[in-house]
Amino acid sequence: MSEVASGSAGVGNSGVREDLLHHDPLLDCLVELTRIHGRPSTRAALVAGLPLEKGSLTPSLFGRAASRAGLSAKVVKRSLDRIDDVLLPAVLLLNGDEACVLLGWDESGQTARLLFPDTGQGSHQMARDDLALRYTGISIFARPHFRFDSRTPQVGEVKLRHWFWGALAEQMPVYRDVLGAALLINVMALAMPLFTMNVYDRVVPNRAMETLWVLALGVVLIIGVDMALRSLRGYFIDLAGARIDMKLSAAIMERVLGVRMEARPAAVGAFASNLRSFESVRDFITSASVTAFIDLPFALLFVLVIALIAWQLIIPVLLAIAAVVVYAYVLQHKMHALSESTYRAGALRNATLVESLTALETIKTQGAEGLMQAKWEKTVSFVAGVNNQMRFLSAAATNGAMEIQQIVNIAVVIGGVYLIADGKLSMGGLIACTMLTSRAVAPLGQMVGLLMQYHNAKVALTSLEQIMQNPVERPGDANFVHRPELKGNIEFRDVQFSYPNCQVAALKGLNCRIDEGEKVVVIGRIGSGKTTLQKLLLGLYQPTGGA
């Protein structure tokens, strides 16, 4: 027996009671902005599920809350004199953790029209000097997204912003700076080979000690600049990776918490393992793989310089590059298969562990300890075997790339000796070509060594993509009806409901009505659908039939 009481006022679809939300000036200003822009929403709907700080909306969360009402918001640091009228209305952060909405100025520009949510929807006048004393210098601008209506149906499929690649695209300005630094770093990498060539070919034969010191000082200066650029490049790569990590982690967790109950996974342990796989993606986009990928195109620069010194020596270099590419292509198929097997086996191992811990009492009462132990040991044994194969392939890839680099160095030295004998190359040129050969092939060797990490990240991203495609309770592109007042009447008409992957209907042909303030007692035997009825009333599930 269970008792269901209807008519609880002030509870929205988001599950947050309006009367429990305390004084929050920033949230109140956002509510006013939604009303001004014709996208009215409630406090509860705007902040449901957001990680509020002490129950209040913060400037960093303002954009996420505004997006739920179809608004695009940006927090900027700007003085009152630099706020253009076309950007109004705007939210101004005031001293004492207060906020207001700036609607505009009078004709003289010395009196502001402000909206303080605590005092209702009427505007107030305040002198510019008085406002400047209270203004913290931080403002928030918001504009509504354009929306098509039913009169303009969609002609073709519109590709929405991808949750992962979109986050990477936001950091393109940072990666653009990283690319510029990489260009300078690789250009300055030519200094040492050219320095060595000039010392052997010009300084040593002519005993030009002054020239030696001039060249040495120039190279030392370049080395110092190179070190600074490498440090900055690493810093910006880590900065972009941290921003992407925070954004994606928040998006994934928000999707998990907002998923519809019928789409929730059956195995919690496997689902947790899939979520933890995001670490593979994060490590890949923030590790040396980014540096190796950026340096890869500049291998052509070193090949070009080798061709300028002795074009015959680029033949073994190009053959080595082709050999590395073919070697990586041969290994990648096996690596992908092993990565997928390891991923699935790891999920199964985690599922077994979590299910054993959550159902420990049942396992003991049923005497199933041996069964679960055997299942665990088989899974661990399989994972260990696959991990050994992965480590072997990864080592083979790295060692193979290193061997190819050594062989091409030998080939360049042999070819250079013949060119020296024919008078077509100097000793300094041979040494420079040898150094440039290592620089040209090294990025490819690094990429081959990162192949296993790439495939692990690829499998993890595919799994996360499935999670992000699950239906959620509040889709971002859905338009919800704003009703300031809701009556507590509930009515079921020929409602039918079946749980996911279940052939038997939990409810069939249910008809009932509960008026506001009415108390109803639901009586039935075990399995009659009492709990299912409560879940439907709470909106955890949607009926599969009826209304």
N, C-alpha and C positions, 0 to 999 in steps of 0.2 A: 504494500500500500504506500502510496506517495501522495503528497498534497501539492498542488500547483496553484499558486496565487497570482492572479493577473492584475494588471492596472498599475504597474510600477512606473511612475511618471519620471520623465527626464532621462530615460535610458535610450541612447541612440544605437544605431547598427554597429557602431564601433565598440560597444561594450563598456564605455566610460561614462559614468554619471556626470551630468552637467553640474549638479549642485555640489559635487565633491571636488570640483576644480577650484583651487584657491586663486587669490589675486595674482594675475599674470598680465602685466601691461603689454608685453610684446605680443602675446597671443591675442589679447583683445584688439590690438591695432591690426593684426592680420585679419581678424574677423571683419573689422570695419573695411579693410581694403577689399576683401572678397565681396562685400556688399556694394562698395562704390563701383567696382569693375563688373558688376552684374553676375558674379559667381558666388552667391551667398552660400555660406557653409557654417557649421557649428564648431564650437571649441573642441568638442569631443571628437568629431570627425577629422579635424585637422591634426590632432596630436596623438591619435590612437596608435599605440605601438612604437612611438618614438622614444628614444632614450633621454627623457627629460632630466634636467639637473635640478634636484630638490623640488620636483614637480612643476618646474617652470620651463618655458620655451627659451632657448638661447639663440643668439644671432647665428651661430653655426648650424643650427637646426631649422632656421627660418625658411631657407630655400626648400628643404624637404617637405615641410608642412605646407608651404605655399603651393608646391606642385600638385598637392592633392585637390586643390581648388582650381587647377588649371592656370596657375600664375607662375611666372618665371621671376625669381628674385635674386638680387645681388647686393652683398654688403660691401660698402665702400667707405673710405675715410675721406671726408670732404667738408670744407667749411661752408657756412651758410651762403657766402657770397658766390660760391662756385656751383651751387645747386640751380640748374636750369629749370625754368618754369615748365618746359615740356616733359620733364621727368616727374612732375607732381601728379598725384599725391605720393608722398614718400614718408617713410617712418623715420623719426628722429629719436635716437637714444639720448636720454637725459640723465642728469646726475641722480644718484639715489636709486638706481635700477628702475627708473621710470622710462616711459616712452609715450610718444604722441604721433599723430598723423598731421603732416604739414600739407594743407590743402592749397595754399597760395598766399599771395601778398596783396595789399591794397594798392591803389594807384601810385602812391608815393614810394612804395617799396620799403617802408619803415615799420609796417605793422603786419604781423603774420596772422593768417587764419588757421587755427589749430583745432584738432579734434582730439579731445581726451576721452577715451572710452569709458572711464569711470563716471563721467558726467552725462552719459547718453550720447545721442547722435547730433546734438547741436554743436556748431562751431564756436570757438572762442577767439578773442582778439588778444594779441600780446605784442608788445614792442620788440623790435629786432634786437635791441641791446639787452633786454631782459631775457629773451630767448637764447642769445649768444652766451650768456652767463650760465645757463642751465644745460646747454647743448654740449655733448661729449665729443663732438666731431665725427661721429659715426652715424651714417644714414643707410637706409635700406630702400632700394628702388624695386618696384614690382610692376610687371606688365602681364596682361592675360595672353595665353596662347590662342592663336586663331583656331577656330573649330568650324568644320563643315557641318551642315545640318542635313536633314532627310531630303531636301530639294536638290542636293548635289551628291548623288550616289557615287561611290568609288568605282572608277572605270577599270583600273588594273590593280595589281597587288602592290601595296606600298610597303617598302622595307623599312621597318622601324629601327631605331638606334639599338645596336646590340649591347647587351649589358657588359660584356667583357671588352670588346674592341672599342666600344664607345669610351670606356674609362681610359684605355690606352691613348685614344685620340685626344683626350683632354690634356694629356701631357706632351703633346707634340711640340709646343714651344720649348719645353725643357730638352727633349730629344734633339730638336733642331740645334740648340746650343751645344749639346754633346757631339753632334755630327761635325759642327764647326771646329770644336776642340780636337776631334779625331783627325780632321784634315790637317791641322797644324802639326799635330803629334807625328803623323806619318810623313809629312814633308820634312820635318826636322830629323826624322830617323835616317834621312839620307846623309846627314852631316858626318856621321862617323865613317861610313864607307868612303865618302868623297875625301874626308880628311886623311884617311889611311892611304888612299890612292895617291894623293898629292904629296904626302910625305915620302913615300917610296919612289915616286917618279921624278920629283922635282927638288925636294929638300935634301934628301940623302945624296944624290949624285952631285949636287952643286954646293953642298955643305952650307945651305942658307939657313943659319940659325935664327936670324931675325924673322924670316918667314915662318919658321917652325913655331915660334912663340906667338906670333899673330894668329896663326891657324889654331893653335892650342887654346888661346884665350877665347876665340870665337866659338870653338866647340864646347868649352866649359860653360860659356854663357848660354848656348843652346841647350845644354844638358839641364841647366838650372830652370830655364823656361819650360822645358819638357816635363820636368818633375812637377812643377806647379800646375801645368795643364792636365797632367795625369791625375793629380790629386783633385782638381776641380771636376774633371770628368767623372771620377768615381763618386764624388760627393753628389753631383747632379743625378747620376744614375740611381744612387741610393735614395735621393729625395723623391724622384719620380716613382720609384718602386714603393716607397712608403705611402705616398699618396694613393697610388693604385691599390695597394693592399688595404688601406683603410676604407676606401670607397667600395671595393668589391666585397670585403668582409661584411660591411654594413648591409649591402644589397642582398647578399646571400642569406644572412641571418633574418633580414626583414621578409624575404621570400619564404623562408622556412616557417617563421612564426605566422605568416599570413596565409599559408596554404590551406585550401579547403580540406575538410576532414576526409572526404571521400577519396582524395588524392594522396593522403598520407601513406608512407611506406608501411608494409606489413612487418618488416624486420627493423627494429630500432637500431640494433647494433650495426647492421650493414649500412643503414642510412647515415649513422654517425661516422662510419669509416669513409663513406663517400664525401661527407663534408670536410673531413680532415685531409682529404686528397687535395684540397685547395693549397695546402702547403707546397705540393710539388709544383703547381703553377706559379705560386709566389716566388719560390726559390729560383725558378727558371728565368723569370722576367727581371729579377733583381740580382742575378749572379754574373759571373764572367761571361755567360752566353751573350749578353747584350754587347759587351765590349768586343767579343770575337766576331759577332755578326756585323758590327759597325766597321771593324777593321778589314773585313773580308773584301769589299770592293777595292780597297787601296792596295791589294796585292798586285793589281794591274799596273799601279804606279811603279812598283819596284821592278816588274818585268820590263816596263818601258825603259827604265834607266839602264837595266842590264843590256837591252838592245842597243842603246846609244853607245855603250862602252864596247860591246862585242856582240853583234846580233846573233852569231852562231850559237852562243851559250844559252839563248832562250829556248832552244829546242829541248834539252833535258828538263828545263824548268817546266815548260808546258806539258811535257810527258808526265812529269811528277804530279802536276795538278790534276791531269786527267786520271792518273792512277789512283789518287786519293779519292776523287769523286766516284770512280767505279767501285773502289773498295767500300766506301760508305754506302753506296747503293746496294751492294750485295748483303751487307750486314743489317740494313735497316728493317727488312721484312721480318727477319727472325727476332730482332729487338722489339718490334711492335707486338708480335705475338706473345713474347715473354712478358712484356709490360702489361698487356691485358690480362694474362693469366695471373700474374702477381697481384694485380689490382683486385681481381675477383676473389682470389684466394685470401687476400688480406681482409676483404669485406666479410667473407665467410668466417674467418677466424675471429674477427671482432664481434660478429653476430653471435657466434657460439659463446664467447666470453660474457657478453651482456645478458644474453638469455639465461645462461647458467646462474649468473648473480641475481637476476630478478626473480627467477623461479627456483631458487635454491631450496626453499621449503618443500615444494612439490617434488623436486628431484630426490630429496632425501626420503620423503614418505613413500614414493614409488620405487625406491631402490634403483634409480637410474644413474647412480654415480659412475658406474663402469661404462655405460653407454656414452655419456657425455665426455668422459675421459678419453675413450677411444676416438670419438669424433674430433676432439681437440688435438690429440696426438697426430692423427692422420692429416689434419689441416696444417699443423705446424711443420710436419715432415715434408708435405708438398711445397709449402712456401719456402722452406729452407733449400730444397732442391732447385726450385726455380730461381731463387736469389743467387745460388751458386752459378747457374748458367748465365744469369745476367751479368754477374761480376766477371765471368770468364770472357763474355763477348765484349764487355766494356774495356777490359784490359787488352783484349786482342785488337780492338779498334785503336786504342791509344798507342799500343806498341807498333802496330802496323804503320800508322801515320809517322811515328818516329823513325822507323826503318826506312820508309820512303824518303824522308828528309835527309837521312844520312847518305842514302844511295845517290840522291841527286847532287849532294855536295861533292861526292867522289866523282860523279860524272862531270860536273862543272870544272873541277880541278884538272881532271885528265884532258878535257877539251881545251882548257886554258893553257895547259903546258904545250900542246901542239900549236896553238895560236901564237904563243910566245916564241916557239921555235921558228915559226914562219915570219916572225916580225910583225904580226898583226895585233899583238896585245902586250902590254907591259906587265911587270910583276905587280905593281900597285893596282892595275886594272883587274888582274886575276883575284887578288885579295878582296877588292871591293865587290866583285861579282859574287864571290863566295858568301860574303856577308849579306848581300842583297838577296841571294837565293834563299837563305834561311828566313829572311823577313817575308819573302813572297809566299813561301809554303807554310809558314807557321800558323796563320789564321785558319787555313784549311785543316791543319792538324788539330787545332783547338776545337773546331766545329765537329770533327769526327769524334773526339773525346767526349763531347757533350751530346752525342746522339742518344744515348740511353736516357739521359735526363730529359731530352726533348720528347721522347716517346712516352715517358712517364707523365710528363705534363700534358701531352696530347690526350692520353687516355683519361686523365683526371678532368681535363676541360670538357671532354665529351660527357662524362658522368655529371658534372656540374650543369652542363647545358640541359640535361634531362630534368634536373631539379628546378632550374629556372623556368622551364616550360610548364611546370605544374600550375593548374588554375589556383587563383588566390581569391580571397573574400572580397577584396576591394581592388579590382583591376584599375590600372592607371588611366586607361582610355575610356572608362565607364563614366556616365553622367548619372548622379544620384539626385533624387528629388529632395529638395530642402523643405522640411516641414517643422516649423518652430514648435508646434504643439501636436502631439500624437495622442489619439485615444487608445485606451487599453483593450479594445475589443479584439478578440482573436476568433477566427472561424476557419475550420477545415472542411473542404468540400471534396468528397470522394478521393481522399489522399491515399496514395500508394507509395511505398518506400521499400527498397531493397538495398542492403549493404553492398559495397563493392565486392566483386568476385563471388557473390552469393546468389544462388539460383532461387532460394526460397524467399518470399516476400515477408519482411518483418511487420509491415502494416499493409492492409488491403481494404479499400473502400471505407476509410474512416471519415465520418461526418460528425462534427461537434462544433459548438459555439460557446465561448467563454466571454461574458460581458465584463466591462471595466468594474473592478471592485468585487467581482464574484469569486467565491472560493469553491474550488472543485476538487473532489477526491477521486483519484483514479485507482480502481481496484481490479486486480486480475492475477491470474496464476503466473508462475515463473515462465518467462519466455513469451508472454502475451503482448509485449510491446510497450510496457509502461516507460521504461528508460528511453526507448526510441522516440516515444512521443515527447518526452522532455527535451531530447536533443533537437527535435524539429522545432519545438517552441523557442528554444534558445538560438536557433539559426545556425547550429553547428553543421547540420546537413540540410540539403534541399530535397523536397519530395521528388520522386521519380515519376509521379503521376498525380493528377488532381491539382488543387490549388488551396 
